[in-house]
């Protein structure tokens, strides 16, 4: 759902086609205002946990109004991604030219509490090694 001019600009970048079931699901979810409010509350809670962990370790993050956070690990993002993978968390790929910045999508509150703990462990281990 977007203005026509934006859809036209994005059309060449499309990676999939719409299907009837997907359109029906999107339409139903768009009309379910109670569920939207619940989803927003849950997203804000999980986002707050993530942002608090980033603040605790002193890593800058962009302001976000979406379902992800983009933050500076201070190290090559591949190193951080590998460490998070061993903890059971998949994080975003490098985004040139931001070689030390990482994108993480916001999951459920328990998932983000686990990620926050893993992030804090990673930062503490790096601080000890320094």
C-alpha positions as CSV (number, residue, x, y, z in Angstrom):
1,X,0.0,0.0,0.0
2,X,1.7,3.1,-1.2
3,X,1.3,6.1,-3.6
4,X,1.3,5.1,-7.2
5,X,4.6,7.0,-8.0
6,X,6.4,5.1,-5.2
7,X,5.1,1.8,-6.4
8,X,6.2,2.6,-10.0
9,X,9.7,3.4,-8.7
10,X,9.9,0.2,-6.7
11,X,8.4,-2.1,-9.4
12,X,11.8,-2.9,-11.0
13,X,13.2,-4.0,-7.6
14,X,10.4,-6.4,-6.9
15,X,11.6,-9.9,-6.0
16,X,8.2,-11.8,-5.8
17,X,4.7,-11.7,-7.1
18,X,1.5,-11.1,-5.1
19,X,-0.8,-14.0,-4.7
20,X,-4.5,-14.1,-3.7
21,X,-3.9,-15.6,-0.3
22,X,-1.3,-12.9,0.5
23,X,-3.6,-10.1,-0.6
24,X,-6.5,-11.5,1.4
25,X,-4.2,-11.8,4.5
26,X,-2.8,-8.3,4.1
27,X,-6.3,-6.8,3.7
28,X,-7.6,-8.6,6.8
29,X,-4.6,-7.5,8.9
30,X,-4.9,-4.0,7.6
31,X,-8.5,-3.9,8.9
32,X,-7.7,-5.5,12.3
33,X,-7.0,-2.3,14.3
34,X,-6.8,-4.1,17.7
35,X,-4.1,-6.5,16.4
36,X,-2.2,-3.6,14.9
37,X,-2.2,-1.8,18.3
38,X,-1.1,-5.0,20.1
39,X,1.7,-5.5,17.5
40,X,2.9,-1.9,18.0
41,X,3.0,-2.3,21.8
42,X,5.0,-5.5,21.5
43,X,7.3,-4.0,19.0
44,X,8.0,-1.0,21.2
45,X,8.7,-3.3,24.2
46,X,11.1,-5.4,22.3
47,X,12.7,-2.4,20.7
48,X,13.2,-0.8,24.1
49,X,15.1,-3.8,25.4
50,X,17.3,-3.8,22.4
51,X,18.0,-0.1,22.5
52,X,18.8,-0.3,26.3
53,X,21.4,-3.1,25.6
54,X,23.0,-1.0,22.9
55,X,23.1,2.0,25.2
56,X,24.5,-0.1,28.0
57,X,27.5,-1.1,25.8
58,X,27.8,2.4,24.4
59,X,27.1,1.5,20.8
60,X,25.4,4.2,18.7
61,X,22.2,3.3,16.9
62,X,20.0,5.1,14.4
63,X,16.6,6.3,15.4
64,X,14.0,3.9,14.0
65,X,10.3,3.8,13.5
66,X,10.4,0.4,11.9
67,X,10.9,-3.2,13.0
68,X,14.7,-3.1,13.1
69,X,17.7,-1.3,14.6
70,X,20.8,-0.3,12.8
71,X,23.8,0.1,15.1
72,X,27.6,0.4,15.1
73,X,29.5,-2.5,16.6
74,X,32.8,-0.8,16.3
75,X,34.2,-3.9,14.6
76,X,33.7,-5.6,11.2
77,X,30.1,-6.6,11.2
78,X,31.0,-10.1,10.0
79,X,32.8,-10.7,13.3
80,X,29.8,-9.7,15.3
81,X,27.5,-11.7,13.0
82,X,29.6,-14.8,13.5
83,X,29.5,-14.4,17.3
84,X,25.8,-13.9,17.3
85,X,25.3,-16.9,15.1
86,X,27.0,-19.1,17.7
87,X,24.5,-17.6,20.3
88,X,21.6,-18.6,18.0
89,X,20.9,-15.2,16.5
90,X,21.1,-14.2,12.9
91,X,21.8,-10.5,12.2
92,X,22.0,-8.5,9.0
93,X,24.7,-8.5,6.4
94,X,27.2,-5.7,5.9
95,X,25.8,-2.5,4.3
96,X,28.5,-0.7,2.3
97,X,30.0,1.7,3.2
98,X,29.0,1.0,6.9
99,X,31.5,-1.9,7.5
100,X,31.0,-1.9,11.3
101,X,27.2,-1.3,11.3
102,X,24.7,-4.1,11.8
103,X,21.0,-4.4,11.2
104,X,18.9,-6.5,13.5
105,X,15.2,-7.1,13.0
106,X,13.0,-6.9,16.1
107,X,11.5,-10.3,17.2
108,X,9.4,-11.2,20.2
109,X,10.2,-9.8,23.6
110,X,11.9,-13.1,24.8
111,X,13.9,-13.3,21.6
112,X,15.2,-9.7,22.0
113,X,15.9,-10.3,25.7
114,X,18.1,-13.2,24.6
115,X,19.7,-11.1,21.9
116,X,20.4,-8.3,24.4
117,X,22.1,-10.7,26.7
118,X,24.2,-12.1,23.9
119,X,25.1,-8.6,22.8
120,X,26.2,-7.6,26.3
121,X,28.3,-10.8,26.6
122,X,30.0,-10.0,23.2
123,X,30.8,-6.4,24.2
124,X,32.1,-7.5,27.6
125,X,34.3,-10.1,26.0
126,X,35.7,-7.5,23.6
127,X,36.3,-5.1,26.4
128,X,38.2,-7.8,28.4
129,X,40.4,-8.7,25.4
130,X,41.3,-5.0,24.8
